[in-house]
Structure formats: structure tokens, C-alpha cells
Amino acid sequence: MIKYYLIYIGAMSLIAFILYGADKSKARRHEWRTKESALLGFGLFGGAVGALLGMKLFRHKTKHWYFWLVNIVGLIAQITILILLIMMKKV
């Protein structure tokens, strides 16, 4: 179960990272952008690590407090779930 959760987190983080990079690139070229709800959703539901890395590396959405809040809450939730899965395995 832990293995599948880590695969899920890794895949979601990779997608979130790519989305942040692509959105930043589109912003520079004044093209159609990724919805903020999609960026926030990927961060909240499994991709917080990738979203936070994408924010920092691409310097994208870093001035919006709600992006920080949602991604940090997502990260805390994802770590909590991982800890619970590890504890359940030991029981």
C-alpha cells in the first residue's frame, strides 16, 4: 500500500511540476494559461512537492499567498497520510 501511495505522490508531483513550468512558459508568451484551480488541485491532492518545487524553480505564483497555503496544507496532509500508512503497517 505504501509503495502505491508513493508512486501516486511521485506521479502527481511530476505532473504538478510540469504544469507549473508550462504555465510559466505560457505566461511569458501571453498564451492560453492553465487554470489556477488545476494548479492548486494537483498540489492539494498529491503533488505538493512538485508544486512547491515548480513554484520556486520557475518563480511562478510565488506572490500569491493562497498558492503557498494550499500547497503547504497539501504537503502536510500527504506526509500525514504517509505516516498513518506506515503506522498501520506496523500494527
Phi and psi restraints in degrees (range 20) as a CNS / XPLOR table:
assign (resid 1 and name C) (resid 2 and name N)
       (resid 2 and name CA) (resid 2 and name C) 1.0 -63.4 20.0 2
assign (resid 2 and name N) (resid 2 and name CA)
       (resid 2 and name C) (resid 3 and name N) 1.0 -40.2 20.0 2
assign (resid 2 and name C) (resid 3 and name N)
       (resid 3 and name CA) (resid 3 and name C) 1.0 -59.6 20.0 2
assign (resid 3 and name N) (resid 3 and name CA)
       (resid 3 and name C) (resid 4 and name N) 1.0 -44.8 20.0 2
assign (resid 3 and name C) (resid 4 and name N)
       (resid 4 and name CA) (resid 4 and name C) 1.0 -68.0 20.0 2
assign (resid 4 and name N) (resid 4 and name CA)
       (resid 4 and name C) (resid 5 and name N) 1.0 -36.1 20.0 2
assign (resid 4 and name C) (resid 5 and name N)
       (resid 5 and name CA) (resid 5 and name C) 1.0 -64.7 20.0 2
assign (resid 5 and name N) (resid 5 and name CA)
       (resid 5 and name C) (resid 6 and name N) 1.0 -43.0 20.0 2
assign (resid 5 and name C) (resid 6 and name N)
       (resid 6 and name CA) (resid 6 and name C) 1.0 -65.8 20.0 2
assign (resid 6 and name N) (resid 6 and name CA)
       (resid 6 and name C) (resid 7 and name N) 1.0 -36.6 20.0 2
assign (resid 6 and name C) (resid 7 and name N)
       (resid 7 and name CA) (resid 7 and name C) 1.0 -64.1 20.0 2
assign (resid 7 and name N) (resid 7 and name CA)
       (resid 7 and name C) (resid 8 and name N) 1.0 -43.2 20.0 2
assign (resid 7 and name C) (resid 8 and name N)
       (resid 8 and name CA) (resid 8 and name C) 1.0 -60.8 20.0 2
assign (resid 8 and name N) (resid 8 and name CA)
       (resid 8 and name C) (resid 9 and name N) 1.0 -48.3 20.0 2
assign (resid 8 and name C) (resid 9 and name N)
       (resid 9 and name CA) (resid 9 and name C) 1.0 -61.2 20.0 2
assign (resid 9 and name N) (resid 9 and name CA)
       (resid 9 and name C) (resid 10 and name N) 1.0 -42.9 20.0 2
assign (resid 9 and name C) (resid 10 and name N)
       (resid 10 and name CA) (resid 10 and name C) 1.0 -63.1 20.0 2
assign (resid 10 and name N) (resid 10 and name CA)
       (resid 10 and name C) (resid 11 and name N) 1.0 -44.2 20.0 2
assign (resid 10 and name C) (resid 11 and name N)
       (resid 11 and name CA) (resid 11 and name C) 1.0 -65.6 20.0 2
assign (resid 11 and name N) (resid 11 and name CA)
       (resid 11 and name C) (resid 12 and name N) 1.0 -45.0 20.0 2
assign (resid 11 and name C) (resid 12 and name N)
       (resid 12 and name CA) (resid 12 and name C) 1.0 -64.5 20.0 2
assign (resid 12 and name N) (resid 12 and name CA)
       (resid 12 and name C) (resid 13 and name N) 1.0 -38.4 20.0 2
assign (resid 12 and name C) (resid 13 and name N)
       (resid 13 and name CA) (resid 13 and name C) 1.0 -66.1 20.0 2
assign (resid 13 and name N) (resid 13 and name CA)
       (resid 13 and name C) (resid 14 and name N) 1.0 -41.3 20.0 2
assign (resid 13 and name C) (resid 14 and name N)
       (resid 14 and name CA) (resid 14 and name C) 1.0 -63.2 20.0 2
assign (resid 14 and name N) (resid 14 and name CA)
       (resid 14 and name C) (resid 15 and name N) 1.0 -44.3 20.0 2
assign (resid 14 and name C) (resid 15 and name N)
       (resid 15 and name CA) (resid 15 and name C) 1.0 -62.8 20.0 2
assign (resid 15 and name N) (resid 15 and name CA)
       (resid 15 and name C) (resid 16 and name N) 1.0 -45.2 20.0 2
assign (resid 15 and name C) (resid 16 and name N)
       (resid 16 and name CA) (resid 16 and name C) 1.0 -60.9 20.0 2
assign (resid 16 and name N) (resid 16 and name CA)
       (resid 16 and name C) (resid 17 and name N) 1.0 -44.4 20.0 2
assign (resid 16 and name C) (resid 17 and name N)
       (resid 17 and name CA) (resid 17 and name C) 1.0 -59.2 20.0 2
assign (resid 17 and name N) (resid 17 and name CA)
       (resid 17 and name C) (resid 18 and name N) 1.0 -46.7 20.0 2
assign (resid 17 and name C) (resid 18 and name N)
       (resid 18 and name CA) (resid 18 and name C) 1.0 -63.8 20.0 2
assign (resid 18 and name N) (resid 18 and name CA)
       (resid 18 and name C) (resid 19 and name N) 1.0 -41.4 20.0 2
assign (resid 18 and name C) (resid 19 and name N)
       (resid 19 and name CA) (resid 19 and name C) 1.0 -61.9 20.0 2
assign (resid 19 and name N) (resid 19 and name CA)
       (resid 19 and name C) (resid 20 and name N) 1.0 -42.0 20.0 2
assign (resid 19 and name C) (resid 20 and name N)
       (resid 20 and name CA) (resid 20 and name C) 1.0 -64.8 20.0 2
assign (resid 20 and name N) (resid 20 and name CA)
       (resid 20 and name C) (resid 21 and name N) 1.0 -42.0 20.0 2
assign (resid 20 and name C) (resid 21 and name N)
       (resid 21 and name CA) (resid 21 and name C) 1.0 -65.0 20.0 2
assign (resid 21 and name N) (resid 21 and name CA)
       (resid 21 and name C) (resid 22 and name N) 1.0 -43.4 20.0 2
assign (resid 21 and name C) (resid 22 and name N)
       (resid 22 and name CA) (resid 22 and name C) 1.0 -66.2 20.0 2
assign (resid 22 and name N) (resid 22 and name CA)
       (resid 22 and name C) (resid 23 and name N) 1.0 -40.3 20.0 2
assign (resid 22 and name C) (resid 23 and name N)
       (resid 23 and name CA) (resid 23 and name C) 1.0 -66.4 20.0 2
assign (resid 23 and name N) (resid 23 and name CA)
       (resid 23 and name C) (resid 24 and name N) 1.0 -38.7 20.0 2
assign (resid 23 and name C) (resid 24 and name N)
       (resid 24 and name CA) (resid 24 and name C) 1.0 -64.0 20.0 2
assign (resid 24 and name N) (resid 24 and name CA)
       (resid 24 and name C) (resid 25 and name N) 1.0 -42.0 20.0 2
assign (resid 24 and name C) (resid 25 and name N)
       (resid 25 and name CA) (resid 25 and name C) 1.0 -63.0 20.0 2
assign (resid 25 and name N) (resid 25 and name CA)
       (resid 25 and name C) (resid 26 and name N) 1.0 -42.4 20.0 2
assign (resid 25 and name C) (resid 26 and name N)
       (resid 26 and name CA) (resid 26 and name C) 1.0 -65.8 20.0 2
assign (resid 26 and name N) (resid 26 and name CA)
       (resid 26 and name C) (resid 27 and name N) 1.0 -36.2 20.0 2
assign (resid 26 and name C) (resid 27 and name N)
       (resid 27 and name CA) (resid 27 and name C) 1.0 -63.4 20.0 2
assign (resid 27 and name N) (resid 27 and name CA)
       (resid 27 and name C) (resid 28 and name N) 1.0 -41.0 20.0 2
assign (resid 27 and name C) (resid 28 and name N)
       (resid 28 and name CA) (resid 28 and name C) 1.0 -64.9 20.0 2
assign (resid 28 and name N) (resid 28 and name CA)
       (resid 28 and name C) (resid 29 and name N) 1.0 -32.5 20.0 2
assign (resid 28 and name C) (resid 29 and name N)
       (resid 29 and name CA) (resid 29 and name C) 1.0 -95.1 20.0 2
assign (resid 29 and name N) (resid 29 and name CA)
       (resid 29 and name C) (resid 30 and name N) 1.0 5.6 20.0 2
assign (resid 29 and name C) (resid 30 and name N)
       (resid 30 and name CA) (resid 30 and name C) 1.0 56.1 20.0 2
assign (resid 30 and name N) (resid 30 and name CA)
       (resid 30 and name C) (resid 31 and name N) 1.0 43.7 20.0 2
assign (resid 30 and name C) (resid 31 and name N)
       (resid 31 and name CA) (resid 31 and name C) 1.0 -103.4 20.0 2
assign (resid 31 and name N) (resid 31 and name CA)
       (resid 31 and name C) (resid 32 and name N) 1.0 176.5 20.0 2
assign (resid 31 and name C) (resid 32 and name N)
       (resid 32 and name CA) (resid 32 and name C) 1.0 -60.0 20.0 2
assign (resid 32 and name N) (resid 32 and name CA)
       (resid 32 and name C) (resid 33 and name N) 1.0 131.8 20.0 2
assign (resid 32 and name C) (resid 33 and name N)
       (resid 33 and name CA) (resid 33 and name C) 1.0 -102.8 20.0 2
assign (resid 33 and name N) (resid 33 and name CA)
       (resid 33 and name C) (resid 34 and name N) 1.0 163.2 20.0 2
assign (resid 33 and name C) (resid 34 and name N)
       (resid 34 and name CA) (resid 34 and name C) 1.0 -74.7 20.0 2
assign (resid 34 and name N) (resid 34 and name CA)
       (resid 34 and name C) (resid 35 and name N) 1.0 138.7 20.0 2
assign (resid 34 and name C) (resid 35 and name N)
       (resid 35 and name CA) (resid 35 and name C) 1.0 -63.4 20.0 2
assign (resid 35 and name N) (resid 35 and name CA)
       (resid 35 and name C) (resid 36 and name N) 1.0 141.6 20.0 2
assign (resid 35 and name C) (resid 36 and name N)
       (resid 36 and name CA) (resid 36 and name C) 1.0 -60.0 20.0 2
assign (resid 36 and name N) (resid 36 and name CA)
       (resid 36 and name C) (resid 37 and name N) 1.0 -35.3 20.0 2
assign (resid 36 and name C) (resid 37 and name N)
       (resid 37 and name CA) (resid 37 and name C) 1.0 -63.3 20.0 2
assign (resid 37 and name N) (resid 37 and name CA)
       (resid 37 and name C) (resid 38 and name N) 1.0 -33.4 20.0 2
assign (resid 37 and name C) (resid 38 and name N)
       (resid 38 and name CA) (resid 38 and name C) 1.0 -69.4 20.0 2
assign (resid 38 and name N) (resid 38 and name CA)
       (resid 38 and name C) (resid 39 and name N) 1.0 -44.9 20.0 2
assign (resid 38 and name C) (resid 39 and name N)
       (resid 39 and name CA) (resid 39 and name C) 1.0 -60.7 20.0 2
assign (resid 39 and name N) (resid 39 and name CA)
       (resid 39 and name C) (resid 40 and name N) 1.0 -46.7 20.0 2
assign (resid 39 and name C) (resid 40 and name N)
       (resid 40 and name CA) (resid 40 and name C) 1.0 -67.1 20.0 2
assign (resid 40 and name N) (resid 40 and name CA)
       (resid 40 and name C) (resid 41 and name N) 1.0 -38.9 20.0 2
assign (resid 40 and name C) (resid 41 and name N)
       (resid 41 and name CA) (resid 41 and name C) 1.0 -63.1 20.0 2
assign (resid 41 and name N) (resid 41 and name CA)
       (resid 41 and name C) (resid 42 and name N) 1.0 -43.4 20.0 2
assign (resid 41 and name C) (resid 42 and name N)
       (resid 42 and name CA) (resid 42 and name C) 1.0 -64.7 20.0 2
assign (resid 42 and name N) (resid 42 and name CA)
       (resid 42 and name C) (resid 43 and name N) 1.0 -37.1 20.0 2
assign (resid 42 and name C) (resid 43 and name N)
       (resid 43 and name CA) (resid 43 and name C) 1.0 -67.5 20.0 2
assign (resid 43 and name N) (resid 43 and name CA)
       (resid 43 and name C) (resid 44 and name N) 1.0 -41.0 20.0 2
assign (resid 43 and name C) (resid 44 and name N)
       (resid 44 and name CA) (resid 44 and name C) 1.0 -74.0 20.0 2
assign (resid 44 and name N) (resid 44 and name CA)
       (resid 44 and name C) (resid 45 and name N) 1.0 -37.9 20.0 2
assign (resid 44 and name C) (resid 45 and name N)
       (resid 45 and name CA) (resid 45 and name C) 1.0 -103.4 20.0 2
assign (resid 45 and name N) (resid 45 and name CA)
       (resid 45 and name C) (resid 46 and name N) 1.0 40.5 20.0 2
assign (resid 45 and name C) (resid 46 and name N)
       (resid 46 and name CA) (resid 46 and name C) 1.0 129.5 20.0 2
assign (resid 46 and name N) (resid 46 and name CA)
       (resid 46 and name C) (resid 47 and name N) 1.0 -19.5 20.0 2
assign (resid 46 and name C) (resid 47 and name N)
       (resid 47 and name CA) (resid 47 and name C) 1.0 -110.2 20.0 2
assign (resid 47 and name N) (resid 47 and name CA)
       (resid 47 and name C) (resid 48 and name N) 1.0 30.9 20.0 2
assign (resid 47 and name C) (resid 48 and name N)
       (resid 48 and name CA) (resid 48 and name C) 1.0 -61.0 20.0 2
assign (resid 48 and name N) (resid 48 and name CA)
       (resid 48 and name C) (resid 49 and name N) 1.0 -40.1 20.0 2
assign (resid 48 and name C) (resid 49 and name N)
       (resid 49 and name CA) (resid 49 and name C) 1.0 -62.6 20.0 2
assign (resid 49 and name N) (resid 49 and name CA)
       (resid 49 and name C) (resid 50 and name N) 1.0 -48.2 20.0 2
assign (resid 49 and name C) (resid 50 and name N)
       (resid 50 and name CA) (resid 50 and name C) 1.0 -64.7 20.0 2
assign (resid 50 and name N) (resid 50 and name CA)
       (resid 50 and name C) (resid 51 and name N) 1.0 -38.2 20.0 2
assign (resid 50 and name C) (resid 51 and name N)
       (resid 51 and name CA) (resid 51 and name C) 1.0 -65.6 20.0 2
assign (resid 51 and name N) (resid 51 and name CA)
       (resid 51 and name C) (resid 52 and name N) 1.0 -45.5 20.0 2
assign (resid 51 and name C) (resid 52 and name N)
       (resid 52 and name CA) (resid 52 and name C) 1.0 -65.8 20.0 2
assign (resid 52 and name N) (resid 52 and name CA)
       (resid 52 and name C) (resid 53 and name N) 1.0 -40.4 20.0 2
assign (resid 52 and name C) (resid 53 and name N)
       (resid 53 and name CA) (resid 53 and name C) 1.0 -64.3 20.0 2
assign (resid 53 and name N) (resid 53 and name CA)
       (resid 53 and name C) (resid 54 and name N) 1.0 -41.3 20.0 2
assign (resid 53 and name C) (resid 54 and name N)
       (resid 54 and name CA) (resid 54 and name C) 1.0 -63.7 20.0 2
assign (resid 54 and name N) (resid 54 and name CA)
       (resid 54 and name C) (resid 55 and name N) 1.0 -40.7 20.0 2
assign (resid 54 and name C) (resid 55 and name N)
       (resid 55 and name CA) (resid 55 and name C) 1.0 -60.1 20.0 2
assign (resid 55 and name N) (resid 55 and name CA)
       (resid 55 and name C) (resid 56 and name N) 1.0 -46.7 20.0 2
assign (resid 55 and name C) (resid 56 and name N)
       (resid 56 and name CA) (resid 56 and name C) 1.0 -71.7 20.0 2
assign (resid 56 and name N) (resid 56 and name CA)
       (resid 56 and name C) (resid 57 and name N) 1.0 -48.6 20.0 2
assign (resid 56 and name C) (resid 57 and name N)
       (resid 57 and name CA) (resid 57 and name C) 1.0 -66.7 20.0 2
assign (resid 57 and name N) (resid 57 and name CA)
       (resid 57 and name C) (resid 58 and name N) 1.0 -43.5 20.0 2
assign (resid 57 and name C) (resid 58 and name N)
       (resid 58 and name CA) (resid 58 and name C) 1.0 -91.3 20.0 2
assign (resid 58 and name N) (resid 58 and name CA)
       (resid 58 and name C) (resid 59 and name N) 1.0 -2.8 20.0 2
assign (resid 58 and name C) (resid 59 and name N)
       (resid 59 and name CA) (resid 59 and name C) 1.0 50.9 20.0 2
assign (resid 59 and name N) (resid 59 and name CA)
       (resid 59 and name C) (resid 60 and name N) 1.0 54.4 20.0 2
assign (resid 59 and name C) (resid 60 and name N)
       (resid 60 and name CA) (resid 60 and name C) 1.0 -123.9 20.0 2
assign (resid 60 and name N) (resid 60 and name CA)
       (resid 60 and name C) (resid 61 and name N) 1.0 127.6 20.0 2
assign (resid 60 and name C) (resid 61 and name N)
       (resid 61 and name CA) (resid 61 and name C) 1.0 65.4 20.0 2
assign (resid 61 and name N) (resid 61 and name CA)
       (resid 61 and name C) (resid 62 and name N) 1.0 20.8 20.0 2
assign (resid 61 and name C) (resid 62 and name N)
       (resid 62 and name CA) (resid 62 and name C) 1.0 -76.1 20.0 2
assign (resid 62 and name N) (resid 62 and name CA)
       (resid 62 and name C) (resid 63 and name N) 1.0 -18.3 20.0 2
assign (resid 62 and name C) (resid 63 and name N)
       (resid 63 and name CA) (resid 63 and name C) 1.0 -89.8 20.0 2
assign (resid 63 and name N) (resid 63 and name CA)
       (resid 63 and name C) (resid 64 and name N) 1.0 -5.3 20.0 2
assign (resid 63 and name C) (resid 64 and name N)
       (resid 64 and name CA) (resid 64 and name C) 1.0 -94.3 20.0 2
assign (resid 64 and name N) (resid 64 and name CA)
       (resid 64 and name C) (resid 65 and name N) 1.0 111.6 20.0 2
assign (resid 64 and name C) (resid 65 and name N)
       (resid 65 and name CA) (resid 65 and name C) 1.0 -60.6 20.0 2
assign (resid 65 and name N) (resid 65 and name CA)
       (resid 65 and name C) (resid 66 and name N) 1.0 -33.0 20.0 2
assign (resid 65 and name C) (resid 66 and name N)
       (resid 66 and name CA) (resid 66 and name C) 1.0 -71.0 20.0 2
assign (resid 66 and name N) (resid 66 and name CA)
       (resid 66 and name C) (resid 67 and name N) 1.0 -24.0 20.0 2
assign (resid 66 and name C) (resid 67 and name N)
       (resid 67 and name CA) (resid 67 and name C) 1.0 -69.3 20.0 2
assign (resid 67 and name N) (resid 67 and name CA)
       (resid 67 and name C) (resid 68 and name N) 1.0 -42.4 20.0 2
assign (resid 67 and name C) (resid 68 and name N)
       (resid 68 and name CA) (resid 68 and name C) 1.0 -61.8 20.0 2
assign (resid 68 and name N) (resid 68 and name CA)
       (resid 68 and name C) (resid 69 and name N) 1.0 -47.1 20.0 2
assign (resid 68 and name C) (resid 69 and name N)
       (resid 69 and name CA) (resid 69 and name C) 1.0 -60.3 20.0 2
assign (resid 69 and name N) (resid 69 and name CA)
       (resid 69 and name C) (resid 70 and name N) 1.0 -51.6 20.0 2
assign (resid 69 and name C) (resid 70 and name N)
       (resid 70 and name CA) (resid 70 and name C) 1.0 -62.8 20.0 2
assign (resid 70 and name N) (resid 70 and name CA)
       (resid 70 and name C) (resid 71 and name N) 1.0 -43.4 20.0 2
assign (resid 70 and name C) (resid 71 and name N)
       (resid 71 and name CA) (resid 71 and name C) 1.0 -70.6 20.0 2
assign (resid 71 and name N) (resid 71 and name CA)
       (resid 71 and name C) (resid 72 and name N) 1.0 -35.2 20.0 2
assign (resid 71 and name C) (resid 72 and name N)
       (resid 72 and name CA) (resid 72 and name C) 1.0 -71.3 20.0 2
assign (resid 72 and name N) (resid 72 and name CA)
       (resid 72 and name C) (resid 73 and name N) 1.0 -40.8 20.0 2
assign (resid 72 and name C) (resid 73 and name N)
       (resid 73 and name CA) (resid 73 and name C) 1.0 -61.2 20.0 2
assign (resid 73 and name N) (resid 73 and name CA)
       (resid 73 and name C) (resid 74 and name N) 1.0 -42.6 20.0 2
assign (resid 73 and name C) (resid 74 and name N)
       (resid 74 and name CA) (resid 74 and name C) 1.0 -60.8 20.0 2
assign (resid 74 and name N) (resid 74 and name CA)
       (resid 74 and name C) (resid 75 and name N) 1.0 -42.8 20.0 2
assign (resid 74 and name C) (resid 75 and name N)
       (resid 75 and name CA) (resid 75 and name C) 1.0 -62.5 20.0 2
assign (resid 75 and name N) (resid 75 and name CA)
       (resid 75 and name C) (resid 76 and name N) 1.0 -44.5 20.0 2
assign (resid 75 and name C) (resid 76 and name N)
       (resid 76 and name CA) (resid 76 and name C) 1.0 -62.0 20.0 2
assign (resid 76 and name N) (resid 76 and name CA)
       (resid 76 and name C) (resid 77 and name N) 1.0 -43.3 20.0 2
assign (resid 76 and name C) (resid 77 and name N)
       (resid 77 and name CA) (resid 77 and name C) 1.0 -62.9 20.0 2
assign (resid 77 and name N) (resid 77 and name CA)
       (resid 77 and name C) (resid 78 and name N) 1.0 -42.7 20.0 2
assign (resid 77 and name C) (resid 78 and name N)
       (resid 78 and name CA) (resid 78 and name C) 1.0 -67.3 20.0 2
assign (resid 78 and name N) (resid 78 and name CA)
       (resid 78 and name C) (resid 79 and name N) 1.0 -38.4 20.0 2
assign (resid 78 and name C) (resid 79 and name N)
       (resid 79 and name CA) (resid 79 and name C) 1.0 -67.3 20.0 2
assign (resid 79 and name N) (resid 79 and name CA)
       (resid 79 and name C) (resid 80 and name N) 1.0 -40.8 20.0 2
assign (resid 79 and name C) (resid 80 and name N)
       (resid 80 and name CA) (resid 80 and name C) 1.0 -61.3 20.0 2
assign (resid 80 and name N) (resid 80 and name CA)
       (resid 80 and name C) (resid 81 and name N) 1.0 -44.7 20.0 2
assign (resid 80 and name C) (resid 81 and name N)
       (resid 81 and name CA) (resid 81 and name C) 1.0 -62.1 20.0 2
assign (resid 81 and name N) (resid 81 and name CA)
       (resid 81 and name C) (resid 82 and name N) 1.0 -41.8 20.0 2
assign (resid 81 and name C) (resid 82 and name N)
       (resid 82 and name CA) (resid 82 and name C) 1.0 -61.6 20.0 2
assign (resid 82 and name N) (resid 82 and name CA)
       (resid 82 and name C) (resid 83 and name N) 1.0 -44.4 20.0 2
assign (resid 82 and name C) (resid 83 and name N)
       (resid 83 and name CA) (resid 83 and name C) 1.0 -62.1 20.0 2
assign (resid 83 and name N) (resid 83 and name CA)
       (resid 83 and name C) (resid 84 and name N) 1.0 -43.3 20.0 2
assign (resid 83 and name C) (resid 84 and name N)
       (resid 84 and name CA) (resid 84 and name C) 1.0 -62.6 20.0 2
assign (resid 84 and name N) (resid 84 and name CA)
       (resid 84 and name C) (resid 85 and name N) 1.0 -40.8 20.0 2
assign (resid 84 and name C) (resid 85 and name N)
       (resid 85 and name CA) (resid 85 and name C) 1.0 -63.5 20.0 2
assign (resid 85 and name N) (resid 85 and name CA)
       (resid 85 and name C) (resid 86 and name N) 1.0 -40.3 20.0 2
assign (resid 85 and name C) (resid 86 and name N)
       (resid 86 and name CA) (resid 86 and name C) 1.0 -66.0 20.0 2
assign (resid 86 and name N) (resid 86 and name CA)
       (resid 86 and name C) (resid 87 and name N) 1.0 -42.2 20.0 2
assign (resid 86 and name C) (resid 87 and name N)
       (resid 87 and name CA) (resid 87 and name C) 1.0 -66.3 20.0 2
assign (resid 87 and name N) (resid 87 and name CA)
       (resid 87 and name C) (resid 88 and name N) 1.0 -37.9 20.0 2
assign (resid 87 and name C) (resid 88 and name N)
       (resid 88 and name CA) (resid 88 and name C) 1.0 -65.3 20.0 2
assign (resid 88 and name N) (resid 88 and name CA)
       (resid 88 and name C) (resid 89 and name N) 1.0 -34.1 20.0 2
assign (resid 88 and name C) (resid 89 and name N)
       (resid 89 and name CA) (resid 89 and name C) 1.0 -67.2 20.0 2
assign (resid 89 and name N) (resid 89 and name CA)
       (resid 89 and name C) (resid 90 and name N) 1.0 -33.2 20.0 2
assign (resid 89 and name C) (resid 90 and name N)
       (resid 90 and name CA) (resid 90 and name C) 1.0 -76.6 20.0 2
assign (resid 90 and name N) (resid 90 and name CA)
       (resid 90 and name C) (resid 91 and name N) 1.0 -18.7 20.0 2
